[in-house]
């Protein structure tokens, strides 16, 4: 695509399960299917969100997208470059344009380094500018993320900051190399409610100021509604629904997306009442169900769902859903 910054095709990531000495499964190779044939496109300047409950594979997919985790197979095209074809040195150069904001703003910062040293680190690694320019650059970044005056913060250590302030430092560090793509992994989930809106507004402002593209990983649908231009809904390593955010949030087609929205009244918007509730437990990602992975919990499941895996089909307006019975379900709701 002409304006695509990231194109992910048929991404798979399987983790080998390590069994203990007393396990009855010892000697048998088993794999967690964290991401299974996941495909999506992120346009330049867009905020694309990956949504799903814990264990859906969204964080693994996000980290594979920038090769923080090596995919099992698939294709990742970043700004016209095949990331999986790059050697170690080439990948290191490419990382200047791909940065990450981590979920835990304390664990992601080195407690022995001042925040100034942490933010300088990408500049050192990528040899950006003269060493004499680094401190003024860091001061400017601290100002831009709201830690002003920067002179009062630059020589402090992470333990001297609140959670929201530490996340601002993490954001400044991610921006130091002037990346094109920022992966934000649950950037506000570890913060107090009163601070979350401040960080989200900051991310929106920085997106405009720096011309950023975001891959946002989240489970809070109110955050997704506020931040996203497009989103993908994941369940047990599979992409269930994909398309523009407003289309999906206002008219969800997949039963899993409908259940997610119905469970969050503030994010549900115009959702209709009386949707069937899900019953049962989440299947194991080591041995996912055949056919549609959601069929064991789906209130609309039929015999076909257990036998045949539904493809992602465009139902208009670039709104894709992987369900055999989209039209039938819409008529019943």
N, C-alpha and C positions, 0 to 999 in steps of 0.2 A: 504494500500500500504506500502511496506517495507520502503521506504525512505520518506514517507509523514510526514511532521511536522504538517500540519493542514488539516483536512478534514471537509468540511462544506456540510451538506446534507439537502435539502428541507427547508432551512432557511426562516422563515416568520417573518416579523415585521410590525404590524399594529398599528398606532397611533390613539387614539380616538380624534375626532375633538370636541373642546369645543366651543359651540355657545354662542354668547352674548345674553343679555336679549331682544334685539330687532330683533334677527334673526328669519326669517320665518321657519328655520329648528330646532328651539329650541324644545327639547323633543325627537328628533329623533337621534338615535345613528348612527354616520357616522365615517368611519375609512379611514385614509390615508394608502394606500398599498405601504409602503416604500420599502419593500423587500418581494418578493412572490415566494416561492419555488426556492431559489437560491442555487446552488450546485457548489463547486469547490474544488480543491486539491492544496495545496502548498507543493512542495518538499523541503527538507532540503537544505539550501544554495541557494535557488532560489529567484529571485525577481518576484513576481506575482503582476500584476497591475489590478485594477478595473477602467474601463474607461466609460465615458458617460457624457452627458450634465448635467447641473444643474437640480436637481430633479429626477435623474435617480435612486437614492437609493444607490449609491456607498459608501458614507460616513456612512450611517446607517448600511450597510452590514459590513463595516470594523470595526465599533465600536461594533456591535453585535458579531463579530468573537472573540473578547477578553472580551466580557461581560461587556463592559462599558455601553452598553444598553442591557437590558434583551430582548431576542427574544420572539416573540409570540409563536413560535414552531420551531421544527427542531432539528438537531443534530450537535454538534460541537465537534470534536475530536482533542485535542491538545497533540501531542507527546504521544499518546496512552492513554490519559485521557479524559473522557467525561466531558467537562467543565460544561455542564448544570446540572450535577448530584452533583456538589460540593456545600457544604454549605459555609457560609460567611467566616469562618476561613480558610477552604481549598482553597477557591478562592483567598484569600489574599496571601497565600503562593505561589500559582501558578502564581500570577501576577509578581513575580520576573522575570519570563521568558517571559513576554509579556509586552512590553512598547510601547509608542506612541509618535510620533513627530507631533505636532499640526500645523495647517495652519497658525495661527496668532502668530508670535514669541513674541509679546508683551503681548497679553492677556493671554497667557499660563504661564507667569512667574509672581510670586507674587511681586508686586512693593515694598513691605516693606522688602523683604528678599534680601540679597546680592546674587550674582550668586553662590558663594561658598556654601551658606546655601541651595539654591535651588537644587544644584547638590548633596549635602549631604543627602537630604531628603530621597531618596530611600534607602540609606545605613542605615539610622535610622529606617525606617519603617520595613525593612526586617532583621534588626539586623545582618548586614554583616560586620564582622571584628570588631576589637577593635576601640573605639572612637578615640584613638590617631592616628589610621591609616587613618582616613577619610580625613583629610586635604591633606596629600600627594597623596591619590587616586584622589581627586578632582583636584589637581595641575596637575597630570599626564593626566587626562581627558581633561583639558583645553588645554594642550599642543597638545594632539592628534587631537583636533578639530580645531587647528590653532590659538588659542588665546594665543600667546606667547609674552613675558615671562608671565607665569601664575600668577606670583606674582603681576603684574600690573592690573590684572582683577578680581582676586578672591574676593576682598572685595568691589567691586563696585556694584551699583544697576542697574536694567534693563534700567532705563531711560538714563543712561550714555552710552548706546551702540547703534550702528546702527542696522537696521533691520537684516542685514546679520549676525552681531555678536550675536544678540539675538537668532537667529536660531541656531547658533553654540552652544550656551549655552543650548538650548533645546535638541539638539542632545547629548551633553555631559550628560545631566540629564537622557536621555533615556538609555544611555549605562552604567550608574553607577552600576546597579544591574546585569550586564553581561547577558542580556536577550538572548533568542534563536530567538524570533520573534520581529521585530519592525514594527509597523504600521505607515507609513508615509502618513499623510493626507494632500495632496497638499503642500508639504514641501517648494516649491519655488514660489508658485503663488503670495504670498504677497511681494516678493522681487523685487528689481530692476533687469532689464535684465542683467546688467553687473555682478551681484552677483550670478545669478542663476547657471551658469556653475561651479562656484567655489564650491557651496554647493553640486551640483550633483556629482562632482568629489570627494568631501570629502566623500559623502555617499558610493560611489563605493569603495574607499580606505578602509573605516571602515568596510565594508562588508567582505573584504578579511582579514583584521587584526583581527576582532573579530569573524569571522565565522558566520555572521548573516544571517538570512532569512528575506526578506522584503515583506510586503504587502503594495504596493504603490497605493494610491488613486490619480487619476489625470484626468484632461481633456485636458491637453496639449499633443498632440500626439508626438511631437518631444521629449519631456521628456520621454514618454513611450518607444519610439523607442530606445533611448539611454540606458535606465535603465533596461528594462524588459527582462525576459526569457520567461514568459508566461503571458497571459492577458485574462480578461473576459470583454466583452462589455455589459453594462447594459442599459436598456431603460424602464422607468416607472416601476421600481421594478423587472423587469425580465431579466434573462441572455439571450442575443440574440446570442452571439458568444463566443467561448471559445477555447483556444489552444495556441500553441507556438507563440510568438510575431512575429517572422519573417514571419510565415505562414499567420497570420491574416493581418499584415500590408502590405505585398506584394501581397496577393491574398485574399482580403476580400470576404466572401461568402454572408453575410447578407446585405440586402439593407440599413439598418441603419448604419452599419459599413462603407459601401461604401460611404454613404452620409457624415459621419464624416470625412473620409479621403479626400474626394473631396473638402471639405470646408477649408482644411488646405493645401495649395499648397506645403509648405516646408516639410510637413510630408507625402505627398501623394506618393512620390517616383514614381514607375512605373505605377501609376493609369492611366487608359485610360480616354481620354476626352469625353465629350458628355454624361455623365451620367445624367439621368433625375433628375431635382431638386425637392426637397420636397416642398409640398404646404400644407397650413393649420396650425393650432395651436396645441400645445402640449395638449393632453387630460388631464382631471383632474385625479390625482392619487386617489381621493376619489371614483370616479366611472369610473374605467378603461374600455376600450373597450373590447368587447367579442372577443373570438378567439385570433388571433395574436394582441397583443397590438399596434403594429406598423402599422396595416393595414389602419388606418385613414390617415396616411401620406405617405404610401408606393406607389410609382409610378407603382409598379408591382402587386398590390393587386388584387385578384379575389374574387369571392363570397365565396369560401371555407375559405379564410383567416378570414372573419368576423364570421364564425361559428365554426371553429375547431382550437384549439390552437396547434401550431406546437411543437413537442418535439425537444430537442437538439439531433441532429443526427451526428455521426462521418462520415465525408466525406473523411477520410484518413489522416494519419500523426497526429492523435489525434486532428484534427481540427473539432470542433463541431459548428453547426449552427442551429438555430431554425427558419427554413423557409421551406414552402412547395415546393417552386419552385426554389431551388438553381441551379439545372442543367439547367432549362429553361432560367433563368436569365443569366447564364454564356454564353450560346449560343448566346444570343441577344447582349451582350456587346463586 
